[in-house]
Amino acid sequence: MTTAQHGARMTLAEYRTVDPVSDTITVLEPAGAEYMARAVLGRNDTLTTPAIPGFALPLEQLFGDPVRERIRSR
């Protein structure tokens, strides 16, 4: 059983996966025994959730500044 399948069985209202390589967060919602992607958010988006009213995380804060990261890696 995958983590998403386990989450669907537990009836989580929302499930998110973070991909630090592509700087994206996929927001999934239950669809039967699985989850379906509702949105794919990138570094220029803001993550919100109905589970926490007023919560808003600009993803640029999470993923960092790509120019600064390239300079640091030299």
Order of alpha helices (4+ residues) and beta strands (2+ residues): alpha-beta-beta-beta-beta-beta-alpha-alpha
